Amino acid sequence: MSTTTIEAGPHVTAAQPEERGRPGWTAAVEVLLIAAGLARLVFGQQLGPVADGVDRLRSITALLAEGRVDHSEYSLMGPLFSTPLWLLGKLVATPEAGIRYFNLVVFTAGLAALALLLRGLVPGALIRRFLLLTVAASMIAPDVGHYGSEPFTMIFVMVGIVVVVRGRRRGWGWASLVVGAVNTPATLVGLGLVSLSQLWRDRRLRLALPVVAAVALVLLEILVRHGGYVGDRGSRDIMPFSGRPGFSYPIFFGLLALLFSFGRGLVWYLPGLFLPIREPLADLGPTGIDLARVHRLWLTFLGGLLLVYAPWWAWYGGMSWGPRFFLAGILPASLALALRLGHRQARLGADLLTLAVLIVSVWIGVNSLFWHELWPTACFPSNQAVEALCWHTPEYSSLWYPLVSWQFRYLTAGQWVSAAYSGVVLLWFGVPLVRRIGASTREAWRERVAPRLVRAEWRW
């Protein structure tokens, strides 16, 4: 067998122990929960292009309706794939009526592709947990409801990485990576790091070709459209480095903000990213695909995004819910949490950490669906002098402001049903975890605490 290829049979019997001890109906319940979560994304929010999605719609409309290319700074790669929906929408009502579902279609197709690629290589229970967490316990909602570039790039890049690691038809995987990166040119650095990682591992110089192809396609589009990033600057506010143009923000402070700020920090919005998975992977046993390498390459791509966006003046992504530039982090975060939830041999501290991340992740799913357009007026007075309150403080962050303003009193009946769905997901994953925590606590009490409370052992 080649050292650069992982050959997998149709079934991996060594990965089946996780399936044992689970009633057969649990798989059906999880499939229904995944389907309900996808339906919630369709019917639980208003769909349509906003912000730069409006520019993308204008670009594809100019191309399809007028036969011309405009000079937008946003790539046409993703919008070109939405052509069938644009045409269908125009046939039924308006082009917007079709493309408003584009990112939802891309997201759903991407999850289906991941399920098919992993089927038979890892336990089905792990795949279902991963998909359900991605749908119901992540910040995906507002982005699939809009016409932005991030969901398209996330799916094409991350699915492409799985194809590359899987070892079959790797050329298609690299092509998917190129298409996803070209759609959001800032992600070329992430593609470069993934390519470099594989080049170093396999010692194949041709693995640099995807980066060359992606750069060439970006430059070609800029040349044809006379577009590209022209540079701008934000408003001057109370923060010391605000109002600067382009990529002039101190990278040290940019990294701190992207990782730890309460309004945009990955620690808070993608907590699963920071869960260690070495022991859960060992507990999982042999699999037909190197999940550790998939996870590592996903994180490598995200590392490239951090390097790009940290020095940009708009590192916070404008008026969006959470760190939208890092939407691709949903998949490694969900995979890590799915692995931890299935790790039956975990220690008490590890299970407590997993429970905390699970609770926050489910809250993220609810919050991003209900209140992604909720903006505290205190952050945006007429001169925007204190908008950094929303990026840096916990009380005004997208994640916690609904608790400060107690938005639950405004929920509709449909939203309460949606909240109940999130409660079911939390209980579905949380109850077995709490049972494990209870068993570990009783064991710790018997072995470590109770012996120390024996009266004869205590002296003055």
Secondary structure, 3 states (H helix, E strand, C coil): CCCCCCCCCCCCHHHCHHHCCCCCHHHHHHHHHHHHHHHHHHHCCCCCCCCHHHHHHHHHHHHHHHCCCCCCCCCCHHHHHCHHHHHHHHHHCCHHHHHCCHHHHHHHHHHHHHHHHHECCECHHHHHHHHHHHHHCCCCHHHHCCCCCHHHHHHHHHHHHHHHHHCCCHHHHHHHHHHHHHHCHHHHHHHHHHHHHHHHHHCCHHHHHHHHHHHHHHHHHHHHHCCCCCCCECCCCCCCCCCCECCCCCHHHHHHHHHHCCCCCHHHHCHHHHCCCHHHHHHHCCCCCCHHHHHHHHHHHHHHHHHHHCCCCCCCCCCCCCCHHHHHHHHHHHHHHHHHHCCCCCCHHHHHHHHHHHHHHHHHHHHHHHCCCCCCHHHCCCCCCCCHHHHHCCCCCCCCHHHHCCHHHHCCHHHHHHHHHHHHHHHHHHHHHHHHHHHHHHHHHHHHHHHHHCHHHCCC
